[in-house]
Amino acid sequence: MKKGEPRDGGREAEHVAGLTPLTSARVPPVGPEDHVRGEGVEAIVYFDLACPYCAASWARIRELPLRLVFRHFPVSSKHPRAPALHAAAEAAGMQGRFWEMCDSIYTDQGHIDDPHLWERARRLELDLERFELERRSDAVAKRVRRDFADGIRAGITSTPAAFVDGRPVEGDLEGAIATIDRN
């Protein structure tokens, strides 16, 4: 390599000139492991169960006539208890009570420590031993991490976030989803 010559023989300059604008990956399609409820326009939401903005959005969109698909997006840097809450919801889901656990967490975000999660599990009539084992299992952690990683690849940087018909919803999440619902 001569002095002043690019280390890569000029390939880097060719590569940069041929770049296309950066884009995110498509949001993964709904699959059998997703939590889905309702009918209507499909809205895939990435929510953090410890996020107060998500809780406020949840209260407004959960009853809309939508095909609502919930995906985990725990932002532990902002909400240290988020991974535990998502694991609890996923473990409740393994006993058929995912949506009820999400509703319970979002309606009382002031009580999110383990004893409160156990009390929620009792109120939902879950098998507590099974709930605790699954909540701490590798399978549950892997499921939550997969949703989070898929969200990152799809361009999510904060919560709440949603996709309708595969396209990201910009701005006012509830307003946009409610408007789509009326069309």
Secondary structure, DSSP 8 states (H G I E B T S, - for coil): --TTS-TTTTHHHHHHHT-------------TTSEEE--SEEEEEEE-TT-HHHHHHHHHHTTSSEEEEEEE---TTT-TTHHHHHHHHHHHHTTT-HHHHHHHHHH-TT--SHHHHHHHHHHTT--HHHHHHHHTSHHHHHHHHHHHHHHHHTT--SSSEEEETTEE--S-HHHHHHHHHH-
